[in-house]
Amino acid sequence: MCEVVQSHWGVLFVRRTDYFFNTGLRTVNEILGFNDGLLKLRGLDYDNDDANNFPSLVYDVELLEQHGVWSLTNKNLVGKKCFNK
């Protein structure tokens, strides 16, 4: 369980707590922003032929927190990550 919070210096970080949210992603690589309960993340998800440990599709997602409940409101494909072989 985790919660994204902002320190008094303005830095975003994840604090372990009793909150939970589903990002719709395999991995989260970057916090793009947080404002008025809207959390913006960038991460990776699977393409049809991806191996389990190599998701290649880059997505930006938006999650909205209302009354302690997080919901996925937007998931946009940014592009495909290329891995060196």
Beta strands, then each sheet from edge to edge (+ up, - down):
strand 1: 2-6
strand 2: 12-16
strand 3: 27-35
strand 4: 38-45
strand 5: 57-66
strand 6: 69-80
sheet 1: 1+ 2-
sheet 2: 3+ 4- 5+ 6-
end
